[in-house]
């Protein structure tokens, strides 16, 4: 999932380079896309961290011999 987000990030960057500075609405929309990509990346990071923590806890419980329901 991160790779497609990186591609979108790169495409918005290149579009901003080739778009005329006078095209304010286009630049505004490109900035919105950039912001949404950053939000999606943050959500993915938090999800991955949560999964990592969950599996680390499960592993610790399994190693200590505590049974799970």
Phi and psi restraints in degrees (range 20) as a CNS / XPLOR table:
assign (resid 1 and name C) (resid 2 and name N)
       (resid 2 and name CA) (resid 2 and name C) 1.0 -67.0 20.0 2
assign (resid 2 and name N) (resid 2 and name CA)
       (resid 2 and name C) (resid 3 and name N) 1.0 -35.9 20.0 2
assign (resid 2 and name C) (resid 3 and name N)
       (resid 3 and name CA) (resid 3 and name C) 1.0 -61.9 20.0 2
assign (resid 3 and name N) (resid 3 and name CA)
       (resid 3 and name C) (resid 4 and name N) 1.0 -47.2 20.0 2
assign (resid 3 and name C) (resid 4 and name N)
       (resid 4 and name CA) (resid 4 and name C) 1.0 -60.2 20.0 2
assign (resid 4 and name N) (resid 4 and name CA)
       (resid 4 and name C) (resid 5 and name N) 1.0 -34.3 20.0 2
assign (resid 4 and name C) (resid 5 and name N)
       (resid 5 and name CA) (resid 5 and name C) 1.0 -66.4 20.0 2
assign (resid 5 and name N) (resid 5 and name CA)
       (resid 5 and name C) (resid 6 and name N) 1.0 -38.0 20.0 2
assign (resid 5 and name C) (resid 6 and name N)
       (resid 6 and name CA) (resid 6 and name C) 1.0 -64.3 20.0 2
assign (resid 6 and name N) (resid 6 and name CA)
       (resid 6 and name C) (resid 7 and name N) 1.0 -38.7 20.0 2
assign (resid 6 and name C) (resid 7 and name N)
       (resid 7 and name CA) (resid 7 and name C) 1.0 -63.7 20.0 2
assign (resid 7 and name N) (resid 7 and name CA)
       (resid 7 and name C) (resid 8 and name N) 1.0 -45.2 20.0 2
assign (resid 7 and name C) (resid 8 and name N)
       (resid 8 and name CA) (resid 8 and name C) 1.0 -61.9 20.0 2
assign (resid 8 and name N) (resid 8 and name CA)
       (resid 8 and name C) (resid 9 and name N) 1.0 -40.2 20.0 2
assign (resid 8 and name C) (resid 9 and name N)
       (resid 9 and name CA) (resid 9 and name C) 1.0 -60.5 20.0 2
assign (resid 9 and name N) (resid 9 and name CA)
       (resid 9 and name C) (resid 10 and name N) 1.0 -45.7 20.0 2
assign (resid 9 and name C) (resid 10 and name N)
       (resid 10 and name CA) (resid 10 and name C) 1.0 -64.4 20.0 2
assign (resid 10 and name N) (resid 10 and name CA)
       (resid 10 and name C) (resid 11 and name N) 1.0 -42.6 20.0 2
assign (resid 10 and name C) (resid 11 and name N)
       (resid 11 and name CA) (resid 11 and name C) 1.0 -63.3 20.0 2
assign (resid 11 and name N) (resid 11 and name CA)
       (resid 11 and name C) (resid 12 and name N) 1.0 -41.1 20.0 2
assign (resid 11 and name C) (resid 12 and name N)
       (resid 12 and name CA) (resid 12 and name C) 1.0 -65.9 20.0 2
assign (resid 12 and name N) (resid 12 and name CA)
       (resid 12 and name C) (resid 13 and name N) 1.0 -35.5 20.0 2
assign (resid 12 and name C) (resid 13 and name N)
       (resid 13 and name CA) (resid 13 and name C) 1.0 -63.5 20.0 2
assign (resid 13 and name N) (resid 13 and name CA)
       (resid 13 and name C) (resid 14 and name N) 1.0 -48.7 20.0 2
assign (resid 13 and name C) (resid 14 and name N)
       (resid 14 and name CA) (resid 14 and name C) 1.0 -63.9 20.0 2
assign (resid 14 and name N) (resid 14 and name CA)
       (resid 14 and name C) (resid 15 and name N) 1.0 -38.9 20.0 2
assign (resid 14 and name C) (resid 15 and name N)
       (resid 15 and name CA) (resid 15 and name C) 1.0 -62.2 20.0 2
assign (resid 15 and name N) (resid 15 and name CA)
       (resid 15 and name C) (resid 16 and name N) 1.0 -38.1 20.0 2
assign (resid 15 and name C) (resid 16 and name N)
       (resid 16 and name CA) (resid 16 and name C) 1.0 -66.8 20.0 2
assign (resid 16 and name N) (resid 16 and name CA)
       (resid 16 and name C) (resid 17 and name N) 1.0 -30.8 20.0 2
assign (resid 16 and name C) (resid 17 and name N)
       (resid 17 and name CA) (resid 17 and name C) 1.0 -70.4 20.0 2
assign (resid 17 and name N) (resid 17 and name CA)
       (resid 17 and name C) (resid 18 and name N) 1.0 -36.8 20.0 2
assign (resid 17 and name C) (resid 18 and name N)
       (resid 18 and name CA) (resid 18 and name C) 1.0 -93.7 20.0 2
assign (resid 18 and name N) (resid 18 and name CA)
       (resid 18 and name C) (resid 19 and name N) 1.0 -5.7 20.0 2
assign (resid 18 and name C) (resid 19 and name N)
       (resid 19 and name CA) (resid 19 and name C) 1.0 -88.7 20.0 2
assign (resid 19 and name N) (resid 19 and name CA)
       (resid 19 and name C) (resid 20 and name N) 1.0 137.0 20.0 2
assign (resid 19 and name C) (resid 20 and name N)
       (resid 20 and name CA) (resid 20 and name C) 1.0 -61.3 20.0 2
assign (resid 20 and name N) (resid 20 and name CA)
       (resid 20 and name C) (resid 21 and name N) 1.0 139.2 20.0 2
assign (resid 20 and name C) (resid 21 and name N)
       (resid 21 and name CA) (resid 21 and name C) 1.0 -58.5 20.0 2
assign (resid 21 and name N) (resid 21 and name CA)
       (resid 21 and name C) (resid 22 and name N) 1.0 -23.9 20.0 2
assign (resid 21 and name C) (resid 22 and name N)
       (resid 22 and name CA) (resid 22 and name C) 1.0 -72.9 20.0 2
assign (resid 22 and name N) (resid 22 and name CA)
       (resid 22 and name C) (resid 23 and name N) 1.0 -16.3 20.0 2
assign (resid 22 and name C) (resid 23 and name N)
       (resid 23 and name CA) (resid 23 and name C) 1.0 -83.1 20.0 2
assign (resid 23 and name N) (resid 23 and name CA)
       (resid 23 and name C) (resid 24 and name N) 1.0 68.8 20.0 2
assign (resid 23 and name C) (resid 24 and name N)
       (resid 24 and name CA) (resid 24 and name C) 1.0 -59.2 20.0 2
assign (resid 24 and name N) (resid 24 and name CA)
       (resid 24 and name C) (resid 25 and name N) 1.0 -39.5 20.0 2
assign (resid 24 and name C) (resid 25 and name N)
       (resid 25 and name CA) (resid 25 and name C) 1.0 -65.5 20.0 2
assign (resid 25 and name N) (resid 25 and name CA)
       (resid 25 and name C) (resid 26 and name N) 1.0 -37.8 20.0 2
assign (resid 25 and name C) (resid 26 and name N)
       (resid 26 and name CA) (resid 26 and name C) 1.0 -65.1 20.0 2
assign (resid 26 and name N) (resid 26 and name CA)
       (resid 26 and name C) (resid 27 and name N) 1.0 -46.0 20.0 2
assign (resid 26 and name C) (resid 27 and name N)
       (resid 27 and name CA) (resid 27 and name C) 1.0 -63.6 20.0 2
assign (resid 27 and name N) (resid 27 and name CA)
       (resid 27 and name C) (resid 28 and name N) 1.0 -35.8 20.0 2
assign (resid 27 and name C) (resid 28 and name N)
       (resid 28 and name CA) (resid 28 and name C) 1.0 -63.1 20.0 2
assign (resid 28 and name N) (resid 28 and name CA)
       (resid 28 and name C) (resid 29 and name N) 1.0 -44.1 20.0 2
assign (resid 28 and name C) (resid 29 and name N)
       (resid 29 and name CA) (resid 29 and name C) 1.0 -68.0 20.0 2
assign (resid 29 and name N) (resid 29 and name CA)
       (resid 29 and name C) (resid 30 and name N) 1.0 -38.2 20.0 2
assign (resid 29 and name C) (resid 30 and name N)
       (resid 30 and name CA) (resid 30 and name C) 1.0 -63.0 20.0 2
assign (resid 30 and name N) (resid 30 and name CA)
       (resid 30 and name C) (resid 31 and name N) 1.0 -37.8 20.0 2
assign (resid 30 and name C) (resid 31 and name N)
       (resid 31 and name CA) (resid 31 and name C) 1.0 -65.9 20.0 2
assign (resid 31 and name N) (resid 31 and name CA)
       (resid 31 and name C) (resid 32 and name N) 1.0 -38.5 20.0 2
assign (resid 31 and name C) (resid 32 and name N)
       (resid 32 and name CA) (resid 32 and name C) 1.0 -63.7 20.0 2
assign (resid 32 and name N) (resid 32 and name CA)
       (resid 32 and name C) (resid 33 and name N) 1.0 -42.4 20.0 2
assign (resid 32 and name C) (resid 33 and name N)
       (resid 33 and name CA) (resid 33 and name C) 1.0 -61.5 20.0 2
assign (resid 33 and name N) (resid 33 and name CA)
       (resid 33 and name C) (resid 34 and name N) 1.0 -45.7 20.0 2
assign (resid 33 and name C) (resid 34 and name N)
       (resid 34 and name CA) (resid 34 and name C) 1.0 -57.7 20.0 2
assign (resid 34 and name N) (resid 34 and name CA)
       (resid 34 and name C) (resid 35 and name N) 1.0 -43.1 20.0 2
assign (resid 34 and name C) (resid 35 and name N)
       (resid 35 and name CA) (resid 35 and name C) 1.0 -64.7 20.0 2
assign (resid 35 and name N) (resid 35 and name CA)
       (resid 35 and name C) (resid 36 and name N) 1.0 -42.3 20.0 2
assign (resid 35 and name C) (resid 36 and name N)
       (resid 36 and name CA) (resid 36 and name C) 1.0 -64.7 20.0 2
assign (resid 36 and name N) (resid 36 and name CA)
       (resid 36 and name C) (resid 37 and name N) 1.0 -38.1 20.0 2
assign (resid 36 and name C) (resid 37 and name N)
       (resid 37 and name CA) (resid 37 and name C) 1.0 -63.5 20.0 2
assign (resid 37 and name N) (resid 37 and name CA)
       (resid 37 and name C) (resid 38 and name N) 1.0 -43.6 20.0 2
assign (resid 37 and name C) (resid 38 and name N)
       (resid 38 and name CA) (resid 38 and name C) 1.0 -61.8 20.0 2
assign (resid 38 and name N) (resid 38 and name CA)
       (resid 38 and name C) (resid 39 and name N) 1.0 -40.5 20.0 2
assign (resid 38 and name C) (resid 39 and name N)
       (resid 39 and name CA) (resid 39 and name C) 1.0 -63.1 20.0 2
assign (resid 39 and name N) (resid 39 and name CA)
       (resid 39 and name C) (resid 40 and name N) 1.0 -44.0 20.0 2
assign (resid 39 and name C) (resid 40 and name N)
       (resid 40 and name CA) (resid 40 and name C) 1.0 -63.0 20.0 2
assign (resid 40 and name N) (resid 40 and name CA)
       (resid 40 and name C) (resid 41 and name N) 1.0 -40.6 20.0 2
assign (resid 40 and name C) (resid 41 and name N)
       (resid 41 and name CA) (resid 41 and name C) 1.0 -62.6 20.0 2
assign (resid 41 and name N) (resid 41 and name CA)
       (resid 41 and name C) (resid 42 and name N) 1.0 -39.8 20.0 2
assign (resid 41 and name C) (resid 42 and name N)
       (resid 42 and name CA) (resid 42 and name C) 1.0 -64.9 20.0 2
assign (resid 42 and name N) (resid 42 and name CA)
       (resid 42 and name C) (resid 43 and name N) 1.0 -42.5 20.0 2
assign (resid 42 and name C) (resid 43 and name N)
       (resid 43 and name CA) (resid 43 and name C) 1.0 -60.6 20.0 2
assign (resid 43 and name N) (resid 43 and name CA)
       (resid 43 and name C) (resid 44 and name N) 1.0 -43.6 20.0 2
assign (resid 43 and name C) (resid 44 and name N)
       (resid 44 and name CA) (resid 44 and name C) 1.0 -63.3 20.0 2
assign (resid 44 and name N) (resid 44 and name CA)
       (resid 44 and name C) (resid 45 and name N) 1.0 -43.8 20.0 2
assign (resid 44 and name C) (resid 45 and name N)
       (resid 45 and name CA) (resid 45 and name C) 1.0 -59.4 20.0 2
assign (resid 45 and name N) (resid 45 and name CA)
       (resid 45 and name C) (resid 46 and name N) 1.0 -44.5 20.0 2
assign (resid 45 and name C) (resid 46 and name N)
       (resid 46 and name CA) (resid 46 and name C) 1.0 -65.8 20.0 2
assign (resid 46 and name N) (resid 46 and name CA)
       (resid 46 and name C) (resid 47 and name N) 1.0 -39.4 20.0 2
assign (resid 46 and name C) (resid 47 and name N)
       (resid 47 and name CA) (resid 47 and name C) 1.0 -65.0 20.0 2
assign (resid 47 and name N) (resid 47 and name CA)
       (resid 47 and name C) (resid 48 and name N) 1.0 -42.7 20.0 2
assign (resid 47 and name C) (resid 48 and name N)
       (resid 48 and name CA) (resid 48 and name C) 1.0 -64.7 20.0 2
assign (resid 48 and name N) (resid 48 and name CA)
       (resid 48 and name C) (resid 49 and name N) 1.0 -42.3 20.0 2
assign (resid 48 and name C) (resid 49 and name N)
       (resid 49 and name CA) (resid 49 and name C) 1.0 -63.0 20.0 2
assign (resid 49 and name N) (resid 49 and name CA)
       (resid 49 and name C) (resid 50 and name N) 1.0 -41.2 20.0 2
assign (resid 49 and name C) (resid 50 and name N)
       (resid 50 and name CA) (resid 50 and name C) 1.0 -64.1 20.0 2
assign (resid 50 and name N) (resid 50 and name CA)
       (resid 50 and name C) (resid 51 and name N) 1.0 -44.2 20.0 2
assign (resid 50 and name C) (resid 51 and name N)
       (resid 51 and name CA) (resid 51 and name C) 1.0 -63.4 20.0 2
assign (resid 51 and name N) (resid 51 and name CA)
       (resid 51 and name C) (resid 52 and name N) 1.0 -42.2 20.0 2
assign (resid 51 and name C) (resid 52 and name N)
       (resid 52 and name CA) (resid 52 and name C) 1.0 -59.9 20.0 2
assign (resid 52 and name N) (resid 52 and name CA)
       (resid 52 and name C) (resid 53 and name N) 1.0 -46.1 20.0 2
assign (resid 52 and name C) (resid 53 and name N)
       (resid 53 and name CA) (resid 53 and name C) 1.0 -62.4 20.0 2
assign (resid 53 and name N) (resid 53 and name CA)
       (resid 53 and name C) (resid 54 and name N) 1.0 -41.7 20.0 2
assign (resid 53 and name C) (resid 54 and name N)
       (resid 54 and name CA) (resid 54 and name C) 1.0 -60.9 20.0 2
assign (resid 54 and name N) (resid 54 and name CA)
       (resid 54 and name C) (resid 55 and name N) 1.0 -49.4 20.0 2
assign (resid 54 and name C) (resid 55 and name N)
       (resid 55 and name CA) (resid 55 and name C) 1.0 -68.4 20.0 2
assign (resid 55 and name N) (resid 55 and name CA)
       (resid 55 and name C) (resid 56 and name N) 1.0 -33.3 20.0 2
assign (resid 55 and name C) (resid 56 and name N)
       (resid 56 and name CA) (resid 56 and name C) 1.0 -65.3 20.0 2
assign (resid 56 and name N) (resid 56 and name CA)
       (resid 56 and name C) (resid 57 and name N) 1.0 -40.2 20.0 2
assign (resid 56 and name C) (resid 57 and name N)
       (resid 57 and name CA) (resid 57 and name C) 1.0 -64.9 20.0 2
assign (resid 57 and name N) (resid 57 and name CA)
       (resid 57 and name C) (resid 58 and name N) 1.0 -44.3 20.0 2
assign (resid 57 and name C) (resid 58 and name N)
       (resid 58 and name CA) (resid 58 and name C) 1.0 -60.7 20.0 2
assign (resid 58 and name N) (resid 58 and name CA)
       (resid 58 and name C) (resid 59 and name N) 1.0 -42.8 20.0 2
assign (resid 58 and name C) (resid 59 and name N)
       (resid 59 and name CA) (resid 59 and name C) 1.0 -63.8 20.0 2
assign (resid 59 and name N) (resid 59 and name CA)
       (resid 59 and name C) (resid 60 and name N) 1.0 -42.0 20.0 2
assign (resid 59 and name C) (resid 60 and name N)
       (resid 60 and name CA) (resid 60 and name C) 1.0 -63.7 20.0 2
assign (resid 60 and name N) (resid 60 and name CA)
       (resid 60 and name C) (resid 61 and name N) 1.0 -40.8 20.0 2
assign (resid 60 and name C) (resid 61 and name N)
       (resid 61 and name CA) (resid 61 and name C) 1.0 -66.2 20.0 2
assign (resid 61 and name N) (resid 61 and name CA)
       (resid 61 and name C) (resid 62 and name N) 1.0 -41.9 20.0 2
assign (resid 61 and name C) (resid 62 and name N)
       (resid 62 and name CA) (resid 62 and name C) 1.0 -64.5 20.0 2
assign (resid 62 and name N) (resid 62 and name CA)
       (resid 62 and name C) (resid 63 and name N) 1.0 -39.1 20.0 2
assign (resid 62 and name C) (resid 63 and name N)
       (resid 63 and name CA) (resid 63 and name C) 1.0 -68.5 20.0 2
assign (resid 63 and name N) (resid 63 and name CA)
       (resid 63 and name C) (resid 64 and name N) 1.0 -35.4 20.0 2
assign (resid 63 and name C) (resid 64 and name N)
       (resid 64 and name CA) (resid 64 and name C) 1.0 -82.3 20.0 2
assign (resid 64 and name N) (resid 64 and name CA)
       (resid 64 and name C) (resid 65 and name N) 1.0 -7.9 20.0 2
assign (resid 64 and name C) (resid 65 and name N)
       (resid 65 and name CA) (resid 65 and name C) 1.0 86.1 20.0 2
assign (resid 65 and name N) (resid 65 and name CA)
       (resid 65 and name C) (resid 66 and name N) 1.0 8.7 20.0 2
assign (resid 65 and name C) (resid 66 and name N)
       (resid 66 and name CA) (resid 66 and name C) 1.0 -78.3 20.0 2
assign (resid 66 and name N) (resid 66 and name CA)
       (resid 66 and name C) (resid 67 and name N) 1.0 129.3 20.0 2
assign (resid 66 and name C) (resid 67 and name N)
       (resid 67 and name CA) (resid 67 and name C) 1.0 -84.9 20.0 2
assign (resid 67 and name N) (resid 67 and name CA)
       (resid 67 and name C) (resid 68 and name N) 1.0 146.8 20.0 2
assign (resid 67 and name C) (resid 68 and name N)
       (resid 68 and name CA) (resid 68 and name C) 1.0 -107.3 20.0 2
assign (resid 68 and name N) (resid 68 and name CA)
       (resid 68 and name C) (resid 69 and name N) 1.0 145.3 20.0 2
